[in-house]
């Protein structure tokens, strides 16, 4: 039981540190390698993968 509590506490501290980094220091977070940034972005629960371009200029979908 003690090991389970320690694991939950480590995950909580990691999640808090990641949220702080992504929300308050985005300039530092964007300097990370892309796979790490994508993982942290998804881990914080703010979205799935990278944010979409609202203009649609860099949209992966072809124009119809």
C-alpha positions, 0 to 999 in steps of 0.5 A: 500500500505504501508503494501505491501511495508513493507512486500516486504522489510522484504522478501528482507532482509530475502532473503539477510540474508539467501543468506549470511548465505548459501554462506559465512557461510555454516558451520553455516548453516549446523548446523541448523536442517535439515528441516530448512536447506532444506527450506533455501536452497530452498528459496535462489534459489540455488536448490531444496532440498539438493545437490546430492552426485556426487559420487552416493554412497548415491544415493536414486535410486537403481542400475539397 
